[in-house]
Amino acid sequence: MNDLDIFLGFSSDERYQIETLLTKNRFLKGEMVIGEGDTDRDLYILTRGSVSVKIILALSQGEKRLFTFSAGIVIGEMALLDGKPCSANV
């Protein structure tokens, strides 16, 4: 956690307090973390690996990859903050 940009500027005590609130999850390659339309309000901090953000294309029934992120990124924050369903698959 100490090497993630999101925690730069936090004291060790502040990082410890945050860490006590976190739950560690492990996902397999190809496993969906967040589904477009989900109403969960979970926030994820990617500490290892990478994730792709994709949207469903209504006309073709396919998906379009928008971004691929690596460790250090926060995902799920939009739905958490605006209260709307998740806007993409991750």
DSSP file (Angstrom, degrees, kcal/mol; ACC not computed):
  #  RESIDUE AA STRUCTURE BP1 BP2  ACC     N-H-->O    O-->H-N    N-H-->O    O-->H-N    TCO  KAPPA ALPHA  PHI   PSI    X-CA   Y-CA   Z-CA
    1    1 A M    >         0   0    0      0, 0.0     3,-1.5     0, 0.0     6,-0.2   0.000 360.0 360.0 360.0 -31.6    0.0    0.0    0.0
    2    2 A N  T 3   +     0   0    0      1,-0.3     5,-0.0     3,-0.0    13,-0.0   0.754 360.0  54.2 -63.7 -24.6    2.9    2.4    0.7
    3    3 A D  T 3  S+     0   0    0      5,-0.0     2,-0.4     3,-0.0    -1,-0.3   0.341  83.6 104.0 -95.9   8.3    4.0    2.4   -2.9
    4    4 A L    X   -     0   0    0     -3,-1.5     3,-1.8     1,-0.1     4,-0.2  -0.768  69.3-137.4 -92.9 133.3    0.6    3.4   -4.4
    5    5 A D  G >  S+     0   0    0     -2,-0.4     3,-1.9     1,-0.3    -1,-0.1   0.807  98.9  69.6 -56.5 -32.9    0.3    7.1   -5.6
    6    6 A I  G 3  S+     0   0    0     66,-0.3    -1,-0.3     1,-0.3    67,-0.0   0.764 101.6  46.9 -60.4 -23.5   -3.2    7.3   -4.0
    7    7 A F  G X  S+     0   0    0     -3,-1.8     3,-1.8    -6,-0.2    -1,-0.3   0.349  80.0 126.3-102.3   6.0   -1.6    7.2   -0.6
    8    8 A L  T <  S+     0   0    0     -3,-1.9     3,-0.1     1,-0.3    -5,-0.0  -0.410  75.5  24.4 -61.5 136.9    1.2    9.7   -1.2
    9    9 A G  T 3  S+     0   0    0      1,-0.3     2,-0.3    -2,-0.1    -1,-0.3   0.287  93.6 121.1  90.2 -10.8    1.1   12.4    1.5
   10   10 A F    <   -     0   0    0     -3,-1.8    -1,-0.3     1,-0.1     2,-0.1  -0.651  63.9-122.5 -83.4 142.3   -0.7   10.2    4.0
   11   11 A S     >  -     0   0    0     -2,-0.3     4,-2.6    -3,-0.1     5,-0.2  -0.340  27.6-106.7 -73.6 165.0    1.1    9.7    7.3
   12   12 A S  H  > S+     0   0    0      1,-0.2     4,-2.1     2,-0.2     5,-0.1   0.863 123.1  52.6 -62.2 -34.3    1.8    6.1    8.4
   13   13 A D  H  > S+     0   0    0      2,-0.2     4,-2.4     1,-0.2    -1,-0.2   0.907 109.4  48.2 -66.7 -42.1   -1.0    6.4   11.0
   14   14 A E  H  > S+     0   0    0      2,-0.2     4,-2.2     1,-0.2    -2,-0.2   0.913 111.8  49.7 -64.6 -42.2   -3.5    7.5    8.3
   15   15 A R  H  X S+     0   0    0     -4,-2.6     4,-2.7     1,-0.2    -2,-0.2   0.902 110.4  51.1 -62.4 -40.5   -2.4    4.7    6.0
   16   16 A Y  H  X S+     0   0    0     -4,-2.1     4,-1.8     2,-0.2    -2,-0.2   0.924 108.7  50.9 -62.0 -45.2   -2.9    2.2    8.9
   17   17 A Q  H  < S+     0   0    0     -4,-2.4     4,-0.5     1,-0.2    -1,-0.2   0.904 113.5  45.1 -60.8 -41.8   -6.4    3.5    9.7
   18   18 A I  H >X S+     0   0    0     -4,-2.2     3,-1.6     1,-0.2     4,-0.6   0.925 109.1  56.2 -66.1 -44.5   -7.4    3.2    6.0
   19   19 A E  H >< S+     0   0    0     -4,-2.7     3,-1.0     1,-0.3    -1,-0.2   0.829  99.0  60.6 -60.0 -33.0   -5.8   -0.3    5.8
   20   20 A T  T 3< S+     0   0    0     -4,-1.8    -1,-0.3     1,-0.2    -2,-0.2   0.714 104.7  50.7 -67.4 -18.8   -7.9   -1.5    8.7
   21   21 A L  T <4 S+     0   0    0     -3,-1.6    -1,-0.2    -4,-0.5    -2,-0.2   0.567  94.3  95.2 -92.4 -10.7  -11.0   -0.7    6.6
   22   22 A L    <<  -     0   0    0     -3,-1.0     2,-0.4    -4,-0.6    -3,-0.0  -0.503  57.5-153.9 -88.3 150.8   -9.9   -2.6    3.5
   23   23 A T        -     0   0    0     -2,-0.2     2,-0.5     2,-0.0    -2,-0.0  -0.983  19.0-130.1-119.0 133.0  -10.7   -6.1    2.4
   24   24 A K        -     0   0    0     -2,-0.4     2,-0.3     2,-0.0    -2,-0.0  -0.721  28.3-179.6 -87.2 127.6   -8.4   -8.0    0.2
   25   25 A N        -     0   0    0     -2,-0.5     2,-0.4     2,-0.0    -2,-0.0  -0.934  13.5-155.2-121.3 148.0  -10.0   -9.7   -2.9
   26   26 A R        -     0   0    0     -2,-0.3     2,-0.4     2,-0.0    -2,-0.0  -0.993  10.4-166.0-125.0 131.0   -8.2  -11.7   -5.5
   27   27 A F        -     0   0    0     -2,-0.4     2,-0.1     4,-0.1     3,-0.1  -0.910  16.6-126.7-118.4 143.8   -9.7  -12.1   -9.0
   28   28 A L    >   -     0   0    0     -2,-0.4     3,-2.3     1,-0.1     2,-0.1  -0.476  44.9 -79.0 -82.9 157.6   -8.7  -14.5  -11.8
   29   29 A K  T 3  S+     0   0    0      1,-0.3    -1,-0.1    -2,-0.1     3,-0.1  -0.348 120.7  14.6 -55.3 128.9   -7.8  -13.5  -15.3
   30   30 A G  T 3  S+     0   0    0      1,-0.3    -1,-0.3    -3,-0.1     2,-0.2   0.291  92.9 134.2  87.2 -10.0  -11.0  -12.7  -17.2
   31   31 A E    <   -     0   0    0     -3,-2.3     2,-0.4     1,-0.1    -1,-0.3  -0.531  59.5-118.3 -75.3 138.2  -13.1  -12.5  -14.1
   32   32 A M        +     0   0    0     -2,-0.2     3,-0.1     1,-0.2    -4,-0.1  -0.617  29.6 179.2 -80.2 131.0  -15.5   -9.6  -13.9
   33   33 A V  S    S+     0   0    0      1,-0.4     2,-0.4    -2,-0.4    -1,-0.2   0.843  75.5  14.6 -93.0 -46.9  -14.9   -7.2  -11.0
   34   34 A I  S    S-     0   0    0      4,-0.0    56,-2.8     6,-0.0     2,-0.4  -0.995  73.1-148.1-131.8 135.7  -17.7   -4.7  -11.8
   35   35 A G    >   -     0   0    0     -2,-0.4     3,-2.7    54,-0.2    51,-0.3  -0.879  29.4-103.9-107.5 137.7  -20.5   -5.2  -14.2
   36   36 A E  T 3  S+     0   0    0     -2,-0.4    51,-0.2     1,-0.3    53,-0.1  -0.347 111.3  22.1 -54.7 128.6  -22.2   -2.4  -16.2
   37   37 A G  T 3  S+     0   0    0     49,-3.0    -1,-0.3     1,-0.3    50,-0.1   0.246  88.3 141.8  93.6 -12.1  -25.5   -1.6  -14.5
   38   38 A D    <   -     0   0    0     -3,-2.7    48,-2.9    50,-0.2    -1,-0.3  -0.271  43.4-152.7 -58.9 148.8  -24.5   -3.1  -11.1
   39   39 A T        +     0   0    0     46,-0.2    -1,-0.1    -3,-0.1    -3,-0.0   0.241  51.4 126.3-109.1  11.5  -25.7   -1.1   -8.1
   40   40 A D        -     0   0    0      1,-0.1    46,-0.1     2,-0.0    39,-0.0  -0.298  51.8-150.2 -63.4 154.8  -22.9   -2.1   -5.8
   41   41 A R        +     0   0    0      2,-0.1     2,-0.3    39,-0.1    -1,-0.1  -0.162  44.8 141.4-119.5  37.1  -21.1    0.8   -4.1
   42   42 A D        -     0   0    0     38,-0.0     2,-0.4     2,-0.0    38,-0.2  -0.585  38.5-151.9 -83.6 142.6  -17.7   -1.0   -3.7
   43   43 A L        -     0   0    0     -2,-0.3     2,-0.4    36,-0.1    33,-0.2  -0.953  12.3-161.2-113.0 131.7  -14.5    0.9   -4.3
   44   44 A Y  E     -A   75   0A   0     31,-3.3    31,-2.6    -2,-0.4     2,-0.6  -0.916  12.3-160.5-118.1 140.9  -11.5   -1.1   -5.5
   45   45 A I  E     -A   74   0A   0     -2,-0.4     2,-0.6    29,-0.2    29,-0.2  -0.974  21.2-140.0-116.5 113.8   -7.8   -0.2   -5.3
   46   46 A L        +     0   0    0     27,-2.6    26,-3.9    -2,-0.6    27,-0.3  -0.632  28.9 169.1 -78.1 116.1   -5.8   -2.3   -7.8
   47   47 A T        +     0   0    0     -2,-0.6     2,-0.3     1,-0.3    -1,-0.2   0.658  64.5  16.6-102.8 -20.0   -2.6   -3.3   -6.1
   48   48 A R  S    S+     0   0    0     22,-0.1    -1,-0.3    23,-0.0     2,-0.1  -0.988 106.9   9.3-149.0 154.1   -1.3   -5.9   -8.7
   49   49 A G  S    S-     0   0    0     -2,-0.3    22,-1.0    -3,-0.1     2,-0.3  -0.379  80.8 -80.7  80.8-155.6   -2.1   -6.9  -12.2
   50   50 A S  E     -B   70   0B   0     20,-0.2     2,-0.3    -2,-0.1    20,-0.2  -0.969  27.4-153.3-147.9 160.8   -4.3   -4.9  -14.6
   51   51 A V  E     -B   69   0B   0     18,-2.3    18,-3.1    -2,-0.3     2,-0.4  -0.980  10.5-141.8-135.4 148.3   -7.9   -4.4  -15.5
   52   52 A S  E     -B   68   0B   0     38,-0.4     2,-0.5    -2,-0.3    16,-0.2  -0.917  10.5-144.6-110.2 139.5   -9.7   -3.4  -18.7
   53   53 A V  E     +B   67   0B   0     14,-2.8    13,-3.4    -2,-0.4    14,-1.3  -0.906  27.6 175.8-102.7 124.7  -12.8   -1.1  -18.7
   54   54 A K  E     -BC  65  89B   0     35,-3.0    35,-3.5    -2,-0.5     2,-0.3  -0.946  19.6-151.6-132.2 149.4  -15.3   -2.1  -21.3
   55   55 A I  E     -B   64   0B   0      9,-2.2     9,-2.3    -2,-0.3     2,-0.4  -0.887  26.6-113.0-116.3 153.4  -18.8   -0.9  -22.4
   56   56 A I  E     -B   63   0B   0     -2,-0.3     2,-0.7     7,-0.2     7,-0.3  -0.703  23.6-137.8 -84.2 132.1  -21.5   -2.9  -24.0
   57   57 A L     >  -     0   0    0      5,-3.3     4,-1.6    -2,-0.4     5,-0.4  -0.830  11.1-155.6 -92.3 113.9  -22.3   -1.9  -27.6
   58   58 A A  T  4 S+     0   0    0     -2,-0.7    -1,-0.2     1,-0.2     5,-0.0   0.873  86.0  44.6 -60.5 -43.4  -26.1   -1.9  -27.9
   59   59 A L  T  4 S+     0   0    0      1,-0.2    -1,-0.2     2,-0.1    -2,-0.0   0.870 122.9  32.6 -74.6 -36.6  -26.3   -2.4  -31.7
   60   60 A S  T  4 S-     0   0    0      2,-0.1    -1,-0.2    -3,-0.0    -2,-0.2   0.524  95.1-131.2 -99.3  -5.8  -23.7   -5.1  -32.1
   61   61 A Q  S  < S+     0   0    0     -4,-1.6    -3,-0.1     1,-0.2     2,-0.1   0.620  73.1 111.7  63.2  13.0  -24.2   -6.9  -28.8
   62   62 A G        -     0   0    0     -5,-0.4    -5,-3.3    -6,-0.0     2,-0.3  -0.273  65.9-111.7-100.7-169.3  -20.4   -6.7  -28.4
   63   63 A E  E     -B   56   0B   0     -7,-0.3     2,-0.4    -3,-0.1    -7,-0.2  -0.895  13.1-149.6-124.3 156.0  -18.1   -4.8  -26.1
   64   64 A K  E     -B   55   0B   0     -9,-2.3    -9,-2.2    -2,-0.3     2,-0.5  -0.994  18.0-133.3-125.9 126.5  -15.6   -2.0  -26.7
   65   65 A R  E     +B   54   0B   0     -2,-0.4   -11,-0.3   -11,-0.2     3,-0.1  -0.662  25.1 176.5 -78.2 126.7  -12.5   -1.7  -24.5
   66   66 A L  E     -     0   0B   0    -13,-3.4     2,-0.3    -2,-0.5    -1,-0.2   0.844  61.3  -6.5 -95.2 -44.4  -12.1    1.9  -23.3
   67   67 A F  E     -B   53   0B   0    -14,-1.3   -14,-2.8     2,-0.0     2,-0.4  -0.972  48.0-148.3-148.6 156.6   -9.0    1.6  -21.1
   68   68 A T  E     -B   52   0B   0     -2,-0.3     2,-0.3   -16,-0.2   -16,-0.2  -0.990  25.3-168.3-127.6 126.4   -6.6   -0.8  -19.5
   69   69 A F  E     -B   51   0B   0    -18,-3.1   -18,-2.3    -2,-0.4     2,-0.2  -0.819   6.1-153.9-114.7 151.6   -5.2    0.2  -16.1
   70   70 A S  E >   -B   50   0B   0     -2,-0.3     3,-1.0   -20,-0.2   -20,-0.2  -0.561  48.4 -41.4-113.3-177.3   -2.4   -1.2  -14.0
   71   71 A A  T 3  S+     0   0    0    -22,-1.0   -24,-0.2     1,-0.2    -1,-0.2  -0.012 117.2  43.1 -48.3 142.0   -1.7   -1.2  -10.3
   72   72 A G  T 3  S+     0   0    0    -26,-3.9   -66,-0.3     1,-0.4    -1,-0.2   0.240  82.8 121.4 106.3  -9.8   -2.4    2.0   -8.4
   73   73 A I    <   -     0   0    0     -3,-1.0   -27,-2.6   -27,-0.3     2,-0.5  -0.552  54.3-139.0 -87.4 150.3   -5.7    2.8  -10.0
   74   74 A V  E     -A   45   0A   0    -29,-0.2     2,-0.3    -2,-0.2   -29,-0.2  -0.920  22.5-174.2-105.2 132.2   -9.0    3.2   -8.1
   75   75 A I  E     +A   44   0A   0    -31,-2.6   -31,-3.3    -2,-0.5    15,-0.0  -0.947  59.6  36.6-127.4 151.2  -12.2    1.7   -9.7
   76   76 A G  S  > S+     0   0    0     -2,-0.3     4,-1.6   -33,-0.2     5,-0.1   0.377  76.3 118.0  94.8  -2.5  -15.8    1.9   -8.7
   77   77 A E  H  >  +     0   0    0      1,-0.2     4,-2.5     2,-0.2     5,-0.2   0.822  66.4  59.1 -70.1 -31.2  -15.5    5.5   -7.4
   78   78 A M  H  > S+     0   0    0      2,-0.2     4,-3.0     1,-0.2     6,-0.3   0.954 109.4  42.2 -64.1 -49.2  -18.0    6.9   -9.9
   79   79 A A  H  > S+     0   0    0      1,-0.2     4,-1.5     2,-0.2    -1,-0.2   0.864 114.5  53.3 -65.2 -35.3  -20.9    4.7   -8.7
   80   80 A L  H  < S+     0   0    0     -4,-1.6    -1,-0.2   -38,-0.2    -2,-0.2   0.921 117.0  36.7 -63.4 -44.2  -19.9    5.3   -5.1
   81   81 A L  H  < S+     0   0    0     -4,-2.5    -2,-0.2     1,-0.2    -3,-0.2   0.884 125.7  34.2 -80.4 -40.2  -19.9    9.1   -5.5
   82   82 A D  H  < S-     0   0    0     -4,-3.0    -3,-0.2    -5,-0.2    -2,-0.2   0.589  93.3-133.5 -96.4  -8.2  -22.9    9.7   -7.8
   83   83 A G     <  +     0   0    0     -4,-1.5    -4,-0.1    -5,-0.3    -3,-0.1   0.539  63.0 126.9  73.7   4.9  -25.1    6.8   -6.6
   84   84 A K  S    S-     0   0    0     -6,-0.3    -1,-0.2     1,-0.2    -2,-0.1  -0.517  70.7 -83.3 -91.3 162.0  -25.9    5.7  -10.2
   85   85 A P        -     0   0    0      0, 0.0   -46,-0.2     0, 0.0    -1,-0.2  -0.222  62.9 -79.9 -58.8 155.4  -25.5    2.2  -11.6
   86   86 A C        -     0   0    0    -48,-2.9   -49,-3.0   -51,-0.3   -48,-0.1  -0.307  37.2-148.6 -59.7 139.0  -21.9    1.3  -12.7
   87   87 A S        +     0   0    0    -51,-0.2     2,-0.3    -3,-0.1   -51,-0.1   0.476  68.4  18.3 -94.1  -3.6  -21.3    2.6  -16.2
   88   88 A A  S    S-     0   0    0    -53,-0.1     2,-0.4   -33,-0.1   -33,-0.2  -0.981  75.7-100.8-158.2 164.5  -18.9   -0.1  -17.5
   89   89 A N  B      C   54   0B   0    -35,-3.5   -35,-3.0    -2,-0.3   -54,-0.2  -0.752 360.0 360.0 -88.2 140.8  -17.6   -3.6  -17.1
   90   90 A V              0   0    0    -56,-2.8   -38,-0.4    -2,-0.4   -55,-0.2   0.291 360.0 360.0-128.8 360.0  -14.3   -4.0  -15.4
